[in-house]
């Protein structure tokens, strides 16, 4: 991992944990001192996070954490539903065509079980993180890199919404089985439909 990537990830964690609040200005000098990095590395890391939608800049170039409201959360969920349907369909096609590595099904089942368990017994944030892990694995199997990048940014926004209790995010389902079954059966249309319904289930 490059120095810029490492710094970007550290700032991402600060944002997703709520340490840096929604709309909070980024004070370069304070961050530089805390992270022990030079101005150029920090600015490049912040620009990367801006490109991913976690930061926004003013006309002067000053950065602040993105602000999300309930309407923004709803739009993000709608975008996630469409992209997760694409990923699930592509993953099912690759299962059907025998293009998936040995052990992929076992790995998906383990992540699905963890997500189901977290949805029943963990906090909303922990459940969302476990759900994210399963769906990011499905996205990786779909092998659409543009979709994967977009979904990574979408997940960051949804985790932020949970951390700040904004509401409007779907309750995490404890039933990943139908989606997993459709994917591993190689049924592209059924997998896409299951993913879409799974995302939109019980939207608050």
C-alpha positions as CSV (number, residue, x, y, z in Angstrom):
1,X,0.0,0.0,0.0
2,X,1.4,3.4,-1.0
3,X,1.8,6.2,1.6
4,X,-1.1,8.1,0.1
5,X,-3.3,5.0,0.2
6,X,-2.4,4.4,3.8
7,X,-3.2,7.9,4.9
8,X,-6.5,7.9,2.9
9,X,-7.5,4.7,4.8
10,X,-6.7,6.2,8.2
11,X,-8.8,9.3,7.4
12,X,-11.5,7.1,6.1
13,X,-11.6,5.2,9.4
14,X,-11.8,8.5,11.3
15,X,-14.8,9.5,9.1
16,X,-16.6,6.1,9.2
17,X,-16.2,5.8,13.0
18,X,-17.8,9.2,13.5
19,X,-14.5,10.7,14.9
20,X,-14.9,13.3,12.1
21,X,-18.5,14.4,12.1
22,X,-20.7,15.0,9.1
23,X,-20.0,18.4,7.6
24,X,-16.9,18.9,9.8
25,X,-14.1,20.9,8.3
26,X,-10.8,19.1,7.7
27,X,-8.0,21.1,9.4
28,X,-4.9,20.2,7.4
29,X,-2.4,21.2,10.1
30,X,-4.1,19.2,12.8
31,X,-4.3,16.1,10.6
32,X,-0.8,16.4,9.4
33,X,0.4,16.5,13.0
34,X,-1.7,13.6,14.0
35,X,-0.8,11.4,11.0
36,X,2.8,12.5,10.8
37,X,2.7,13.1,7.1
38,X,3.7,16.0,4.7
39,X,1.3,18.4,3.2
40,X,1.5,16.9,-0.3
41,X,0.7,13.3,0.9
42,X,-2.2,14.5,3.0
43,X,-3.7,16.7,0.2
44,X,-3.5,13.8,-2.3
45,X,-5.1,11.4,0.3
46,X,-7.9,14.0,0.8
47,X,-8.4,14.4,-2.9
48,X,-8.8,10.7,-3.2
49,X,-11.5,10.6,-0.5
50,X,-13.2,13.5,-2.2
51,X,-13.3,11.5,-5.4
52,X,-14.9,8.7,-3.5
53,X,-17.6,11.0,-2.1
54,X,-16.6,11.1,1.6
55,X,-15.2,14.6,1.4
56,X,-16.4,17.8,-0.5
57,X,-14.4,20.9,-1.2
58,X,-15.3,24.5,-1.2
59,X,-14.4,27.1,-3.9
60,X,-11.3,27.8,-1.9
61,X,-10.2,24.2,-1.9
62,X,-11.0,23.6,1.9
63,X,-12.3,20.1,2.6
64,X,-15.0,19.0,4.8
65,X,-16.8,15.7,5.5
66,X,-19.8,15.1,3.3
67,X,-23.2,15.8,4.8
68,X,-26.0,13.2,4.3
69,X,-29.7,13.6,4.9
70,X,-32.6,11.2,4.7
71,X,-33.2,12.0,1.1
72,X,-29.6,11.3,0.3
73,X,-29.7,8.0,2.2
74,X,-32.8,7.0,0.2
75,X,-31.1,7.8,-3.1
76,X,-28.0,5.9,-2.0
77,X,-30.1,2.8,-1.2
78,X,-31.8,2.9,-4.6
79,X,-28.4,3.1,-6.3
80,X,-27.1,0.2,-4.2
81,X,-30.2,-1.9,-5.1
82,X,-29.5,-1.5,-8.8
83,X,-25.8,-2.2,-8.6
84,X,-26.1,-5.1,-6.2
85,X,-28.6,-6.6,-8.7
86,X,-26.0,-6.2,-11.4
87,X,-23.2,-7.8,-9.3
88,X,-25.4,-10.7,-8.2
89,X,-26.5,-11.5,-11.7
90,X,-22.9,-11.4,-13.0
91,X,-21.7,-13.6,-10.1
92,X,-24.5,-16.1,-10.9
93,X,-23.4,-16.1,-14.6
94,X,-19.8,-16.8,-13.5
95,X,-20.9,-19.7,-11.3
96,X,-22.9,-21.1,-14.2
97,X,-20.0,-20.8,-16.5
98,X,-17.5,-22.4,-14.1
99,X,-15.5,-19.3,-13.8
100,X,-15.4,-19.1,-10.0
101,X,-12.5,-20.2,-8.0
102,X,-12.7,-23.4,-5.9
103,X,-13.7,-22.5,-2.4
104,X,-15.7,-19.4,-3.4
105,X,-19.0,-21.0,-2.3
106,X,-17.6,-21.9,1.1
107,X,-16.3,-18.4,1.6
108,X,-19.6,-16.9,0.6
109,X,-21.5,-19.2,2.9
110,X,-19.2,-18.2,5.8
111,X,-19.8,-14.5,5.2
112,X,-23.6,-15.0,4.8
113,X,-23.7,-16.9,8.1
114,X,-21.8,-14.1,9.8
115,X,-24.1,-11.4,8.3
116,X,-27.2,-13.4,9.4
117,X,-25.8,-13.8,12.9
118,X,-24.9,-10.1,13.2
119,X,-28.3,-9.0,12.0
120,X,-29.9,-11.0,14.8
121,X,-27.6,-10.1,17.7
122,X,-25.3,-7.2,16.9
123,X,-25.6,-3.4,16.8
124,X,-26.9,-1.8,13.7
125,X,-23.4,-0.6,12.7
126,X,-21.9,-4.1,13.3
127,X,-24.7,-5.7,11.3
128,X,-24.2,-3.3,8.5
129,X,-20.5,-4.0,8.4
130,X,-21.1,-7.8,8.3
131,X,-23.7,-7.3,5.6
132,X,-21.1,-5.2,3.7
133,X,-18.5,-8.0,3.9
134,X,-20.9,-10.5,2.3
135,X,-22.1,-8.2,-0.5
136,X,-18.6,-6.9,-1.3
137,X,-17.6,-10.6,-1.8
138,X,-20.5,-11.0,-4.2
139,X,-19.5,-7.8,-6.0
140,X,-15.9,-9.2,-6.3
141,X,-17.3,-12.4,-7.9
142,X,-19.3,-10.3,-10.3
143,X,-16.0,-8.9,-11.5
144,X,-17.3,-5.6,-12.8
145,X,-14.7,-3.1,-11.6
146,X,-16.7,0.0,-12.2
147,X,-19.6,-1.5,-10.2
148,X,-17.2,-2.5,-7.4
149,X,-15.8,1.0,-7.1
150,X,-19.3,2.6,-7.1
151,X,-20.5,0.1,-4.5
152,X,-17.5,0.8,-2.3
153,X,-18.4,4.4,-2.1
154,X,-22.1,3.6,-1.6
155,X,-21.2,1.4,1.3
156,X,-19.1,4.1,2.9
157,X,-22.2,6.4,2.8
158,X,-24.5,3.8,4.3
159,X,-22.1,3.0,7.1
160,X,-21.9,6.8,7.8
161,X,-25.7,6.9,7.9
162,X,-25.8,4.0,10.5
163,X,-23.0,5.6,12.6
164,X,-24.9,8.9,12.7
165,X,-28.3,7.2,13.0
166,X,-29.8,9.1,10.2
167,X,-32.5,6.6,9.4
168,X,-33.7,5.6,5.9
169,X,-31.3,2.7,5.5
170,X,-32.7,-0.8,5.1
171,X,-32.8,-3.0,8.2
172,X,-30.1,-5.6,7.6
173,X,-31.9,-8.9,6.7
174,X,-31.0,-12.1,8.5
175,X,-31.8,-14.1,5.5
176,X,-29.1,-14.2,2.9
177,X,-29.9,-17.8,1.9
178,X,-32.2,-17.1,-1.1
179,X,-29.7,-14.7,-2.7
180,X,-26.8,-17.1,-2.1
181,X,-28.8,-20.0,-3.5
182,X,-29.7,-18.1,-6.7
183,X,-26.1,-17.0,-7.2
184,X,-24.6,-20.5,-6.7
185,X,-27.3,-22.1,-8.9
186,X,-26.2,-19.9,-11.7
187,X,-29.6,-18.3,-12.2
188,X,-28.7,-14.8,-13.4
189,X,-32.2,-13.3,-13.4
190,X,-33.2,-14.8,-10.1
191,X,-30.0,-13.7,-8.4
192,X,-30.5,-10.1,-9.7
193,X,-34.1,-10.0,-8.5
194,X,-33.1,-11.6,-5.1
195,X,-30.4,-9.0,-4.6
196,X,-32.7,-6.1,-5.4
197,X,-35.4,-7.3,-3.0
198,X,-32.8,-8.1,-0.3
199,X,-31.5,-4.5,-0.4
200,X,-34.9,-2.9,-0.4
201,X,-36.4,-5.2,2.3
202,X,-37.9,-3.3,5.2
203,X,-36.6,0.1,4.3
204,X,-37.0,2.3,7.4
